[in-house]
Amino acid sequence: MKKYQVIEKDGYCLVLNEGGKTLGYSLDSGVKLLEADGWAFKDLNRNGKLDPYEDWRLPMEERARDLAAQLTVEDIAGLMLYSVHQSIMPPDMNDPFTARFAGTYGGKKFAESDAKISDLTDQQLHFLKEDHLRHVLLTTVQSPQDAARWNNNAQAYVEGLDFGIPINNSSDPRHSAVSNGEYLVGADGQISQWPSALGMAATFDPKLQEQFGQIAAKEYRALGIATALSPQIDLATEPRWVRNSGTFGEGVKLAVDMARAYCDGFQTSEGEQELEDGWGMESVNAMAKHWPGGGTGEAGRDAHYGYGKFAVYPGKNFHEHLRPFTEGAFQLNGGTKQAAAIMPYYTISYDQDKVYGENVGNGFSKYIVGDLLREQYGYDGVVCTDWLITGDCNSLDAFQGKCWGTEHLNIAERHYKSLMAGIDQFGGNNQMGPIVAAYHMGVASRGEEFMRARFEQSAVRLLRNIFRTGLFENPYLDPEESDKIVGNPDFMAAGYEAQKKSVVMLKNHNSVLPLQRVKVYVPKKREMLNHIMGNITAETGTDPVPAELLSKYFDVVTDPSDADAAIVFMDAPVSGGYDAAQGGYLPISLQYGPYQADTAREVSLAGGDPITRDANRSYRGKENKAINSHVLDDFLSAREAMGDKPVIACLLCQGPMVVSEFEDKADAILVGYDIQLQALLDVISGRAEPSGLLPMQMPADMRTVEEQFEDVARDMRCHVDVDGNCYDYAFGLNWSGVIDDERVKKYR
């Protein structure tokens, strides 16, 4: 007896199996339905029989192993690829980053073609078919409907190829807040806005983090995204690191709990959406990063560039950095049990390999990946490299490949070394050729049987994550439904509430806050341009908050003499750690004014870079200055213009900063971590009470920053303000004074 019905949708069909799984397939893909015991199954390889991998009644592990055994070396090599950035919106050819990834349609640029934004580019069609690529990194999307239609087109295309393996789309974190935007209950398809990870850490609330994961997963799946390249669970023990904003701070207990909550929220499907062991149609694979912790770069330099390739451990605290993984991401409360994937960082964990004696990037390290992650901790999920580690690099400050420690190898040899270390997948690589070449290297060295088994091992891991998220059953989306899910009023409200909870009040001298409806002066901001590349200009005339929004809280004036109070929005200091034109390595400063590193190390901990052969990378005695030092100048100008009237400083932070340059001149200080500025206005006006706590210490000065150990948390002398409050980890004020609640007791 037939136990299913077929419903034709826009461009695809849904198959409703009575008491079984719902299937989706495209009429254009060539895939037909098979019947067994009255139910329908997809004949994905079009061989006219029901293969185990096509049988949704079987355990996912059995299905993954069956399919892996059938795949060719080229098929598996394609699974091991993770695409460069793909955008689903018209390319801005004036933006160098966007233009770099712009594709063509029938050989024509988008503007010159008749293509829709939901169509696949020539380049996408090529790497999906010719390179067998099935893991795509999505960046910006024009709308949820366009994302859903692009997903459906892409899934229909690959459904008709080879074994019908679906695409596993992924995304970097995409729930960032638009700082000067107004909170709206309905946001016309705009995704819900939340604080940065460091802002979520400032709430000290793992339950709120899990709620974010649950909401974000629903929005991701509505966009066709089944893998999150997150959470970033590096311990932020080095205050100068540029990526601190993506972490859960420097406290290991909180980082463990937030990592677990994040993964549980993203990965867990419940009720009718669950397929097996907590996995299902609302699950998103979490790729926890960066093993074994990327927050210990020497002197705060970041490993995206050659000058930041070394991670150091002067406090001999390497193993504490593993705990967010081993105690958090690997020990989930939900049925999925552990994070689906792990990404090692670019860095060379300097002198930590006591087995093989190698100083190579973590994605090449047999000790870091093979011995430690795979064997000691028994991790059998996907391990994916960070982007572009197999590419060439011949400069310390160029954005090129990141082959740290393997500069002497060719590209195929780097792939082989990573595979032998235990890597399954290569981020940012679109071409299967080097992986196939690595396979043949292994055959020549270890034999065909060994390399085939090694490739199938990775194939099973990669296929599991596609089966677990239900993509083999139904990868298709209803564009209208996607539009209703992404950024719906409930999700937007939850994100904005989290933003308000993340605000940290550091100072409230003489209880100047909250402000009533008074006359307020807000200085214009000078925006930095091209600050990453060092060519800095500062433009005047930008309102940090639109006047129309500000007027909903206060009476806005443009002359300080007419104001009752001033609110100054201050971007945190920004400075680089390397400049070839200035002699190479420089101090990274957390203050606005000039800083001379007279107390820095005389001899660097790591040296002997393969590119420069410099044994000593010290910057002792050199001077640096924040490229946005004008922020302090503008604050001091406002302070002088206001006389004795209150001035509220709103610090827009990515991590710690030195506040001693201006703290005594501010009547109140609030900190926001990548939030809408309206959330700060809600606190300033008393519509919301501050409850956030510092997720990282605020140092007293740059000397204590130089003296702290890159791998040790909470080892700085903290700033003490004019009211006697110490800006230490887990410090924050509410209207009653210093917060001393259960969160503080648990995590401080």
Salt bridges, closest charged atoms under 4 A:
ASP37 OD2 - ARG57 NH1 2.73
ASP55 OD1 - ARG57 NE 2.91
GLU61 OE2 - ARG65 NH2 2.88
GLU61 OE1 - ARG464 NE 2.72
ASP75 OD1 - HIS132 ND1 3.26
ASP131 OD2 - HIS126 NE2 3.83
GLU159 OE2 - LYS42 NZ 3.84
ASP162 OD2 - HIS132 ND1 3.20
ASP172 OD1 - LYS289 NZ 3.56
GLU182 OE2 - LYS552 NZ 2.46
GLU219 OE1 - HIS175 NE2 2.68
ASP234 OD2 - HIS290 ND1 2.98
GLU238 OE2 - ARG240 NE 2.70
ASP257 OD1 - ARG260 NH1 3.11
ASP257 OD2 - LYS746 NZ 3.76
GLU282 OE1 - LYS218 NZ 3.78
GLU298 OE2 - ARG601 NH1 3.70
GLU298 OE1 - ARG617 NH1 2.94
ASP302 OD2 - HIS304 ND1 2.60
GLU327 OE2 - ARG323 NE 2.95
GLU358 OE2 - LYS417 NZ 2.65
ASP371 OD1 - LYS366 NZ 3.54
ASP380 OD1 - ARG461 NE 2.90
ASP380 OD2 - ARG464 NH2 2.91
ASP386 OD2 - HIS290 NE2 3.68
ASP392 OD1 - ARG414 NH1 2.76
GLU407 OE2 - LYS309 NZ 3.07
ASP424 OD2 - ARG374 NH2 2.55
ASP424 OD1 - ARG461 NH1 2.86
GLU456 OE2 - ARG452 NE 2.79
GLU473 OE2 - ARG63 NH2 2.78
ASP478 OD2 - LYS9 NZ 3.79
GLU497 OE2 - LYS500 NZ 2.89
ASP543 OD1 - LYS524 NZ 2.77
ASP555 OD1 - ARG517 NE 3.28
ASP571 OD2 - LYS525 NZ 3.02
ASP609 OD2 - LYS309 NZ 2.85
ASP634 OD1 - ARG526 NH2 2.80
GLU663 OE2 - LYS507 NZ 2.72
GLU663 OE1 - HIS719 NE2 2.99
ASP664 OD1 - LYS665 NZ 3.33
ASP667 OD2 - ARG639 NH1 2.99
ASP701 OD2 - ARG717 NH2 2.97
GLU706 OE1 - ARG240 NH1 3.32
GLU707 OE2 - ARG703 NE 2.84
GLU710 OE1 - ARG601 NH2 2.70
ASP723 OD1 - HIS509 ND1 2.74
ASP740 OD1 - LYS745 NZ 3.91
ASP741 OD2 - ARG743 NH2 2.90
